[in-house]
Every structure is written in structure tokens, then in C-alpha cells.
Amino acid sequence: MSDKTRSNHLLSYPVIVLASGGDVDAINAVLKHYEGYIAALSMRTFYDESGNPHLCVDEVLRRRLETKLITKILTFNAA
């Protein structure tokens, strides 16, 4: 992977600074950046009436992880 490709997957410093300052659009950009990772961490096996396993996103856990990320963003000192 080249440096140019790798840099496209990073959050920019101005977005991080704005998010840590409480800018709603910047916080949403950070959440959007990490949504795939949060969804992967939130996967749980649920069973239907027949006992068949299904892998699904646990929405309660996903919201808890998003809330935890938001609180850490707001306490982050970017300066």
C-alpha cells in the first residue's frame, strides 16, 4: 500500500481538533470513520426459534460504543 493510499484512510488533524472542540459535524465525521470498526465490535450471535445461529449487530452495544467514543473525543486534548 502506497503512502498516498494509506493517507486517504486517516482523519485529518483539523477534523480531530474541531471534534474535540465539540463541533457536531466533525464528531459525525469521526463516527462515520469508525462505523465499520464499531459494527465489527458489536457483532453477536443470536439464535432464532429453531435454534439456528445468526450473526447480527447488537444495536445496544453499538450505541454504547458510539457514546463512549463521543465522550473520549470531547475529553481529548488536541493542542
PyMOL commands that place a pseudoatom at each C-alpha (Angstrom):
pseudoatom trace, name=CA, resn=MET, resi=1, chain=A, elem=C, hetatm=0, pos=[0.000, 0.000, 0.000]
pseudoatom trace, name=CA, resn=SER, resi=2, chain=A, elem=C, hetatm=0, pos=[1.455, 3.323, -1.010]
pseudoatom trace, name=CA, resn=ASP, resi=3, chain=A, elem=C, hetatm=0, pos=[1.674, 6.362, 1.257]
pseudoatom trace, name=CA, resn=LYS, resi=4, chain=A, elem=C, hetatm=0, pos=[-0.913, 8.185, -0.857]
pseudoatom trace, name=CA, resn=THR, resi=5, chain=A, elem=C, hetatm=0, pos=[-3.483, 5.373, -0.450]
pseudoatom trace, name=CA, resn=ARG, resi=6, chain=A, elem=C, hetatm=0, pos=[-2.782, 4.991, 3.260]
pseudoatom trace, name=CA, resn=SER, resi=7, chain=A, elem=C, hetatm=0, pos=[-3.189, 8.711, 3.973]
pseudoatom trace, name=CA, resn=ASN, resi=8, chain=A, elem=C, hetatm=0, pos=[-6.698, 8.703, 2.485]
pseudoatom trace, name=CA, resn=HIS, resi=9, chain=A, elem=C, hetatm=0, pos=[-7.903, 6.480, 5.325]
pseudoatom trace, name=CA, resn=LEU, resi=10, chain=A, elem=C, hetatm=0, pos=[-6.853, 8.823, 8.121]
pseudoatom trace, name=CA, resn=LEU, resi=11, chain=A, elem=C, hetatm=0, pos=[-8.837, 11.542, 9.800]
pseudoatom trace, name=CA, resn=SER, resi=12, chain=A, elem=C, hetatm=0, pos=[-7.397, 14.959, 9.134]
pseudoatom trace, name=CA, resn=TYR, resi=13, chain=A, elem=C, hetatm=0, pos=[-5.956, 16.957, 12.013]
pseudoatom trace, name=CA, resn=PRO, resi=14, chain=A, elem=C, hetatm=0, pos=[-8.429, 19.861, 11.589]
pseudoatom trace, name=CA, resn=VAL, resi=15, chain=A, elem=C, hetatm=0, pos=[-11.344, 17.410, 11.891]
pseudoatom trace, name=CA, resn=ILE, resi=16, chain=A, elem=C, hetatm=0, pos=[-9.855, 15.976, 15.087]
pseudoatom trace, name=CA, resn=VAL, resi=17, chain=A, elem=C, hetatm=0, pos=[-9.363, 19.452, 16.568]
pseudoatom trace, name=CA, resn=LEU, resi=18, chain=A, elem=C, hetatm=0, pos=[-12.896, 20.520, 15.649]
pseudoatom trace, name=CA, resn=ALA, resi=19, chain=A, elem=C, hetatm=0, pos=[-14.360, 17.298, 17.050]
pseudoatom trace, name=CA, resn=SER, resi=20, chain=A, elem=C, hetatm=0, pos=[-12.502, 17.685, 20.337]
pseudoatom trace, name=CA, resn=GLY, resi=21, chain=A, elem=C, hetatm=0, pos=[-13.893, 21.222, 20.492]
pseudoatom trace, name=CA, resn=GLY, resi=22, chain=A, elem=C, hetatm=0, pos=[-17.457, 19.922, 20.202]
pseudoatom trace, name=CA, resn=ASP, resi=23, chain=A, elem=C, hetatm=0, pos=[-18.259, 20.593, 16.533]
pseudoatom trace, name=CA, resn=VAL, resi=24, chain=A, elem=C, hetatm=0, pos=[-21.191, 18.316, 15.690]
pseudoatom trace, name=CA, resn=ASP, resi=25, chain=A, elem=C, hetatm=0, pos=[-20.265, 17.829, 12.028]
pseudoatom trace, name=CA, resn=ALA, resi=26, chain=A, elem=C, hetatm=0, pos=[-16.699, 16.873, 12.949]
pseudoatom trace, name=CA, resn=ILE, resi=27, chain=A, elem=C, hetatm=0, pos=[-17.919, 14.418, 15.600]
pseudoatom trace, name=CA, resn=ASN, resi=28, chain=A, elem=C, hetatm=0, pos=[-20.213, 12.861, 12.995]
pseudoatom trace, name=CA, resn=ALA, resi=29, chain=A, elem=C, hetatm=0, pos=[-17.235, 12.592, 10.616]
pseudoatom trace, name=CA, resn=VAL, resi=30, chain=A, elem=C, hetatm=0, pos=[-15.263, 10.719, 13.282]
pseudoatom trace, name=CA, resn=LEU, resi=31, chain=A, elem=C, hetatm=0, pos=[-18.221, 8.411, 13.955]
pseudoatom trace, name=CA, resn=LYS, resi=32, chain=A, elem=C, hetatm=0, pos=[-18.579, 7.797, 10.218]
pseudoatom trace, name=CA, resn=HIS, resi=33, chain=A, elem=C, hetatm=0, pos=[-14.863, 6.990, 10.006]
pseudoatom trace, name=CA, resn=TYR, resi=34, chain=A, elem=C, hetatm=0, pos=[-15.136, 4.360, 12.749]
pseudoatom trace, name=CA, resn=GLU, resi=35, chain=A, elem=C, hetatm=0, pos=[-18.613, 2.973, 11.965]
pseudoatom trace, name=CA, resn=GLY, resi=36, chain=A, elem=C, hetatm=0, pos=[-17.284, -0.212, 10.340]
pseudoatom trace, name=CA, resn=TYR, resi=37, chain=A, elem=C, hetatm=0, pos=[-14.967, -0.953, 13.237]
pseudoatom trace, name=CA, resn=ILE, resi=38, chain=A, elem=C, hetatm=0, pos=[-17.724, -0.287, 15.764]
pseudoatom trace, name=CA, resn=ALA, resi=39, chain=A, elem=C, hetatm=0, pos=[-20.105, -2.552, 13.839]
pseudoatom trace, name=CA, resn=ALA, resi=40, chain=A, elem=C, hetatm=0, pos=[-17.494, -5.317, 13.803]
pseudoatom trace, name=CA, resn=LEU, resi=41, chain=A, elem=C, hetatm=0, pos=[-17.005, -4.983, 17.558]
pseudoatom trace, name=CA, resn=SER, resi=42, chain=A, elem=C, hetatm=0, pos=[-20.783, -5.079, 18.072]
pseudoatom trace, name=CA, resn=MET, resi=43, chain=A, elem=C, hetatm=0, pos=[-21.377, -8.394, 16.293]
pseudoatom trace, name=CA, resn=ARG, resi=44, chain=A, elem=C, hetatm=0, pos=[-23.146, -11.001, 18.399]
pseudoatom trace, name=CA, resn=THR, resi=45, chain=A, elem=C, hetatm=0, pos=[-24.578, -14.427, 17.698]
pseudoatom trace, name=CA, resn=PHE, resi=46, chain=A, elem=C, hetatm=0, pos=[-28.344, -14.568, 18.122]
pseudoatom trace, name=CA, resn=TYR, resi=47, chain=A, elem=C, hetatm=0, pos=[-30.475, -17.681, 17.840]
pseudoatom trace, name=CA, resn=ASP, resi=48, chain=A, elem=C, hetatm=0, pos=[-33.883, -17.914, 16.163]
pseudoatom trace, name=CA, resn=GLU, resi=49, chain=A, elem=C, hetatm=0, pos=[-36.850, -20.009, 17.298]
pseudoatom trace, name=CA, resn=SER, resi=50, chain=A, elem=C, hetatm=0, pos=[-35.367, -23.131, 15.682]
pseudoatom trace, name=CA, resn=GLY, resi=51, chain=A, elem=C, hetatm=0, pos=[-32.026, -22.675, 17.410]
pseudoatom trace, name=CA, resn=ASN, resi=52, chain=A, elem=C, hetatm=0, pos=[-30.184, -21.586, 14.258]
pseudoatom trace, name=CA, resn=PRO, resi=53, chain=A, elem=C, hetatm=0, pos=[-27.390, -19.097, 14.929]
pseudoatom trace, name=CA, resn=HIS, resi=54, chain=A, elem=C, hetatm=0, pos=[-27.347, -15.713, 13.170]
pseudoatom trace, name=CA, resn=LEU, resi=55, chain=A, elem=C, hetatm=0, pos=[-24.579, -13.138, 13.362]
pseudoatom trace, name=CA, resn=CYS, resi=56, chain=A, elem=C, hetatm=0, pos=[-26.103, -9.684, 13.866]
pseudoatom trace, name=CA, resn=VAL, resi=57, chain=A, elem=C, hetatm=0, pos=[-25.082, -6.255, 15.098]
pseudoatom trace, name=CA, resn=ASP, resi=58, chain=A, elem=C, hetatm=0, pos=[-26.152, -5.716, 18.702]
pseudoatom trace, name=CA, resn=GLU, resi=59, chain=A, elem=C, hetatm=0, pos=[-27.635, -2.224, 18.406]
pseudoatom trace, name=CA, resn=VAL, resi=60, chain=A, elem=C, hetatm=0, pos=[-27.457, -1.540, 22.157]
pseudoatom trace, name=CA, resn=LEU, resi=61, chain=A, elem=C, hetatm=0, pos=[-23.752, -2.386, 22.235]
pseudoatom trace, name=CA, resn=ARG, resi=62, chain=A, elem=C, hetatm=0, pos=[-23.143, -0.336, 19.075]
pseudoatom trace, name=CA, resn=ARG, resi=63, chain=A, elem=C, hetatm=0, pos=[-24.782, 2.724, 20.646]
pseudoatom trace, name=CA, resn=ARG, resi=64, chain=A, elem=C, hetatm=0, pos=[-22.784, 2.250, 23.846]
pseudoatom trace, name=CA, resn=LEU, resi=65, chain=A, elem=C, hetatm=0, pos=[-19.527, 2.138, 21.862]
pseudoatom trace, name=CA, resn=GLU, resi=66, chain=A, elem=C, hetatm=0, pos=[-20.504, 5.249, 19.903]
pseudoatom trace, name=CA, resn=THR, resi=67, chain=A, elem=C, hetatm=0, pos=[-21.350, 7.072, 23.138]
pseudoatom trace, name=CA, resn=LYS, resi=68, chain=A, elem=C, hetatm=0, pos=[-18.022, 6.035, 24.649]
pseudoatom trace, name=CA, resn=LEU, resi=69, chain=A, elem=C, hetatm=0, pos=[-16.195, 7.311, 21.545]
pseudoatom trace, name=CA, resn=ILE, resi=70, chain=A, elem=C, hetatm=0, pos=[-18.023, 10.647, 21.707]
pseudoatom trace, name=CA, resn=THR, resi=71, chain=A, elem=C, hetatm=0, pos=[-17.138, 11.137, 25.374]
pseudoatom trace, name=CA, resn=LYS, resi=72, chain=A, elem=C, hetatm=0, pos=[-13.478, 10.347, 24.646]
pseudoatom trace, name=CA, resn=ILE, resi=73, chain=A, elem=C, hetatm=0, pos=[-13.479, 12.759, 21.692]
pseudoatom trace, name=CA, resn=LEU, resi=74, chain=A, elem=C, hetatm=0, pos=[-14.804, 15.575, 23.868]
pseudoatom trace, name=CA, resn=THR, resi=75, chain=A, elem=C, hetatm=0, pos=[-12.187, 14.978, 26.598]
pseudoatom trace, name=CA, resn=PHE, resi=76, chain=A, elem=C, hetatm=0, pos=[-9.315, 14.686, 24.090]
pseudoatom trace, name=CA, resn=ASN, resi=77, chain=A, elem=C, hetatm=0, pos=[-6.747, 17.496, 24.256]
pseudoatom trace, name=CA, resn=ALA, resi=78, chain=A, elem=C, hetatm=0, pos=[-5.679, 18.102, 20.640]
pseudoatom trace, name=CA, resn=ALA, resi=79, chain=A, elem=C, hetatm=0, pos=[-3.415, 21.058, 21.416]
for i in range(1, 79): cmd.bond("trace and resi %d" % i, "trace and resi %d" % (i + 1))
show_as sticks, trace
zoom trace
